[in-house]
Amino acid sequence: MTASLRETVFAYCLETYGTVPDSPFPKDPLDMVLRHANTRKWYGLLFPVERRKLLPLMRTVPWGGPGEAEEEWDRGGFGDHAGFAGAAGFTDFGDSLVSRGRAAHLRDYEDEMFESGADGFGPGAFGFGTDGFDPDEKVDVINLKCDPIAAQSLHTRPGILPAYHMNHTQWITVLLDGTVPPEEIFPLIDMSYELTASKSKRPADGGPREWLVPSNPKFFDVIGAFEAEEEIDWKQSSAVHVGDTVYLYVGAPVSAILYRCTATKVNIPFFHQDENLTIRKLMRIRREHVYAREEFPIARLRDEFEVRSVRGPRGVPAELSEELKRAAGL
């Protein structure tokens, strides 16, 4: 099996949310569930799956490279095979066939096409490359709950798919074979944790949300930037909308929440990559309030609000949100 980020994910969930994974499936002990501390709802399902089983999902995303075979299927080709799918009411080559199940002869036909590399079915068409690719090899993946709008954008990133055997609108599947780096997986875990909180602890759908976002002063002088300007551009790696509140946590040696901001513009195209970070888009945030360093240090966040670390963008717990608003005079 390909090297996996399974333990990296578990370590992050333990450190950030105190989550210990459990295995409720006796026949599949490697299928592990991550449960929300308050609601006990699943916010993550981590399991191994054969790569070939992900192929139908990959045909539905831009990085998966839909080939001629999919176009032929849509035109009603492949003779009896497409005829069977049409008669059964399968209209979507990805979602419907995976969610409703495929007839055995359809699976066999797909395998034959894949192994022969015919009509765009080869592994190179799905982002794997051809050298040493084994369609039966198992790869760890994790299903995470996702904002429906964000999901559409996330599907353009290699390694992020519509959810395997779960609702495609509200869940995504993330490959844990290194295609998606940990620093991009962690914010998705945070989003899933926030979305599975009780409704009393998060805004109604469509309303403004609150985010806790880290800042590393070793890489950028955010204090100096906000002394010079009221609005600055900031890395966006979560589903922030205009009007959302962004609390900036400034790392060591400050190690405290310093700023309450409002997002005034999001999804600004931008690309930067170096040994420390990768930026794919920006958001513009306006400074609304500056907190004293002693008001919300990491020790208080841990002891009073169960925020053990701020490694990536995450939702703000209800109790912390109330305290932050009170301290800002709101």
CORNORUR-V308105 format. One record per residue. N is the residue number from 1. RES is the residue in one letter. PSI is psi in degrees with one decimal (NA if undefined). Layout:
N,RES,PSI
N,RES,PSI
This chain:
1,M,141.6
2,T,146.7
3,A,138.1
4,S,150.9
5,L,16.6
6,R,-54.1
7,E,-31.7
8,T,-43.1
9,V,-46.1
10,F,-40.6
11,A,-40.5
12,Y,-44.8
13,C,-34.7
14,L,-46.5
15,E,-39.0
16,T,-41.6
17,Y,0.1
18,G,22.0
19,T,129.0
20,V,119.8
21,P,150.1
22,D,160.0
23,S,95.2
24,P,4.6
25,F,96.8
26,P,-34.2
27,K,-16.0
28,D,74.5
29,P,-18.8
30,L,-9.4
31,D,110.4
32,M,140.3
33,V,137.1
34,L,123.1
35,R,141.7
36,H,137.5
37,A,-33.2
38,N,-48.1
39,T,-19.3
40,R,11.0
41,K,153.9
42,W,130.0
43,Y,-4.4
44,G,141.7
45,L,113.8
46,L,129.2
47,F,157.0
48,P,148.5
49,V,146.0
50,E,139.9
51,R,-36.4
52,R,-29.5
53,K,-14.9
54,L,-12.7
55,L,-45.6
56,P,-34.8
57,L,-36.4
58,M,-26.0
59,R,-11.2
60,T,-2.6
61,V,152.4
62,P,-42.4
63,W,-13.7
64,G,-14.0
65,G,70.6
66,P,132.4
67,G,-172.5
68,E,-28.8
69,A,-40.4
70,E,-40.9
71,E,-39.1
72,E,-40.0
73,W,-46.5
74,D,-28.2
75,R,-3.2
76,G,16.9
77,G,-165.0
78,F,21.5
79,G,-125.3
80,D,-28.8
81,H,-49.4
82,A,-34.3
83,G,-40.7
84,F,-44.2
85,A,-42.1
86,G,-40.7
87,A,-30.2
88,A,-3.7
89,G,15.9
90,F,110.7
91,T,-14.5
92,D,121.2
93,F,-26.7
94,G,-71.5
95,D,-52.8
96,S,-41.9
97,L,-33.2
98,V,-44.8
99,S,-31.1
100,R,-13.2
101,G,150.6
102,R,148.2
103,A,150.1
104,A,-39.5
105,H,-24.3
106,L,-41.1
107,R,-43.2
108,D,-39.9
109,Y,-43.2
110,E,-42.8
111,D,-41.6
112,E,-43.3
113,M,-40.5
114,F,-47.5
115,E,-29.8
116,S,-15.6
117,G,16.4
118,A,147.9
119,D,39.7
120,G,11.3
121,F,-5.0
122,G,161.2
123,P,-28.2
124,G,-23.5
125,A,-10.5
126,F,24.8
127,G,12.7
128,F,-23.4
129,G,169.3
130,T,-19.9
131,D,118.1
132,G,16.5
133,F,130.5
134,D,109.9
135,P,-20.0
136,D,-6.5
137,E,139.7
138,K,142.8
139,V,139.4
140,D,139.0
141,V,164.1
142,I,131.8
143,N,128.6
144,L,142.9
145,K,145.7
146,C,145.1
147,D,128.9
148,P,-37.8
149,I,-42.7
150,A,-34.2
151,A,-40.7
152,Q,-38.7
153,S,-39.0
154,L,-29.7
155,H,-14.5
156,T,-10.3
157,R,131.3
158,P,133.1
159,G,-1.5
160,I,121.7
161,L,162.6
162,P,147.9
163,A,136.8
164,Y,115.4
165,H,27.8
166,M,171.4
167,N,123.0
168,H,-19.9
169,T,-36.2
170,Q,-3.1
171,W,152.3
172,I,159.0
173,T,130.2
174,V,125.7
175,L,137.0
176,L,29.7
177,D,11.1
178,G,-9.6
179,T,-40.6
180,V,119.6
181,P,155.7
182,P,-39.6
183,E,-16.0
184,E,-22.9
185,I,-39.0
186,F,-46.4
187,P,-30.4
188,L,-36.8
189,I,-43.2
190,D,-41.9
191,M,-43.8
192,S,-40.4
193,Y,-42.5
194,E,-41.7
195,L,-19.6
196,T,7.0
197,A,163.5
198,S,152.4
199,K,-28.1
200,S,-14.9
201,K,5.8
202,R,153.6
203,P,158.8
204,A,154.4
205,D,133.1
206,G,-16.6
207,G,168.8
208,P,145.4
209,R,168.3
210,E,135.5
211,W,143.3
212,L,116.9
213,V,133.0
214,P,154.9
215,S,130.0
216,N,107.9
217,P,-12.8
218,K,-26.9
219,F,-24.7
220,F,133.2
221,D,81.3
222,V,-31.3
223,I,-45.7
224,G,-37.3
225,A,-42.8
226,F,-20.4
227,E,-29.5
228,A,-34.5
229,E,149.1
230,E,-29.6
231,E,136.9
232,I,159.3
233,D,142.4
234,W,150.4
235,K,131.7
236,Q,119.5
237,S,21.7
238,S,178.6
239,A,56.9
240,V,137.7
241,H,159.3
242,V,132.7
243,G,-15.2
244,D,153.7
245,T,133.7
246,V,117.0
247,Y,126.0
248,L,119.9
249,Y,123.2
250,V,124.2
251,G,-172.5
252,A,140.8
253,P,0.6
254,V,-55.1
255,S,54.6
256,A,159.1
257,I,124.6
258,L,-29.6
259,Y,138.2
260,R,123.7
261,C,163.7
262,T,134.1
263,A,120.6
264,T,-18.3
265,K,140.9
266,V,167.9
267,N,41.9
268,I,120.4
269,P,131.7
270,F,143.8
271,F,130.4
272,H,139.1
273,Q,130.8
274,D,-167.7
275,E,-14.2
276,N,-33.6
277,L,161.4
278,T,130.4
279,I,125.9
280,R,-20.4
281,K,162.1
282,L,160.4
283,M,154.6
284,R,127.1
285,I,140.1
286,R,128.8
287,R,125.8
288,E,-31.4
289,H,145.1
290,V,125.3
291,Y,149.2
292,A,149.4
293,R,-29.7
294,E,-3.9
295,E,-47.2
296,F,60.2
297,P,165.7
298,I,-33.3
299,A,-41.7
300,R,-39.1
301,L,-39.7
302,R,-47.0
303,D,-38.4
304,E,-27.7
305,F,4.5
306,E,30.3
307,V,98.6
308,R,-24.9
309,S,163.0
310,V,84.5
311,R,-25.7
312,G,169.7
313,P,136.3
314,R,163.4
315,G,162.9
316,V,122.0
317,P,148.3
318,A,-44.0
319,E,-40.7
320,L,-40.1
321,S,-45.0
322,E,-41.1
323,E,-39.7
324,L,-40.7
325,K,-44.5
326,R,-44.4
327,A,-24.1
328,A,2.6
329,G,26.1
330,L,NA
